[in-house]
């Protein structure tokens, strides 16, 4: 499968070093593989914000860091974001809805303005490390329709970074998979040797992915489009 590169990654690579936001999902894992390949120095950042699958996501982050030998890594607590509720990912009183990839509008799993919080922390660490790239595995074309996964949002945030950081910081936001579909992301990950068995996409916590949420459905569709078997185990009953 031919993988598009609409984000013109070749114009954004290099620099002094990169902070990579790694949630532990397959999109962030492929983004991490690209950053490791293209950046002279990398630092992996994981934000613990009270998501239902927090333990599985953090375990995936640590396994991915170990796989690529990334010693400079941080797990940052942002539980205050989750404590606000308002999302099925953080509020246990809101059920995770069954997958509906054709649904219109913003789903209940959207965590309001989450990526802005993540980018703010990444920007601070970039300044501290004297790095000038932030990599994030946001997907606009083939996702659940979250508003903070659009490139227009990252362009605006990049301008906020320019205005709010020291002169000469020149921090850029790299979104290499933002216009790819899930099949293309899987194919690129296979090409780069991404250990998909160490990733976690399910919105629920458990030993096995549920296979019923939007994120599981998108992941399974991606592997199907790429013609590759997903190495994760799924619970046939739909209960992790």
TABEL-V835253 format. One record per backbone hydrogen bond with DSSP energy under -0.5 kcal/mol. CO is the residue of the C=O (numbers start at 1). NH is the residue of the N-H. Records with the same first field share a line. If there is no record, write none. Layout:
CO = NH / NH
//
This chain:
1 = 3
2 = 4
5 = 8
8 = 11
9 = 12 / 13
17 = 132 / 133
18 = 20 / 43
19 = 21 / 135
20 = 22 / 45
21 = 23
24 = 200
25 = 29
26 = 30
27 = 31
28 = 32
29 = 33
30 = 34
31 = 35
32 = 36
33 = 37
34 = 38
35 = 39
38 = 14
41 = 18
43 = 20
44 = 74
45 = 22
46 = 48 / 76
47 = 49
48 = 78
51 = 54
53 = 57
54 = 58
55 = 59
56 = 60
57 = 61
58 = 62
59 = 63
60 = 64
61 = 65
62 = 66
63 = 67
64 = 68
65 = 70
66 = 69
69 = 71
71 = 73
72 = 44
74 = 46 / 76
76 = 48
78 = 81 / 82
79 = 83
80 = 84
81 = 84
82 = 85
87 = 90 / 91
89 = 52
90 = 92
91 = 94
93 = 95
95 = 97
100 = 103
105 = 107
107 = 110
108 = 88
110 = 112
111 = 114
113 = 116 / 117
114 = 117 / 118
115 = 119
116 = 120
117 = 121
118 = 122
119 = 123
120 = 124
121 = 125
122 = 126
123 = 127
124 = 128
125 = 129
126 = 130 / 131
132 = 172
133 = 19
134 = 174
135 = 21
136 = 138
144 = 107
146 = 149
147 = 150
150 = 153 / 154
151 = 155
152 = 156
153 = 157
154 = 158
155 = 159
156 = 160
157 = 161
158 = 162
159 = 163
160 = 164
161 = 165
166 = 169
172 = 134 / 174
173 = 175
174 = 136
175 = 178
177 = 180
178 = 140 / 141
180 = 142
181 = 185
182 = 186
183 = 187
184 = 188
185 = 189
186 = 190
187 = 191
188 = 192
189 = 193 / 194
190 = 193
194 = 196
195 = 198
196 = 199
209 = 235
212 = 99
213 = 217
214 = 218
215 = 219
216 = 220
217 = 221
218 = 222
219 = 223
220 = 224
221 = 225
222 = 226
223 = 227 / 228
224 = 227
233 = 209
234 = 236
235 = 238
238 = 240
240 = 207 / 208
//
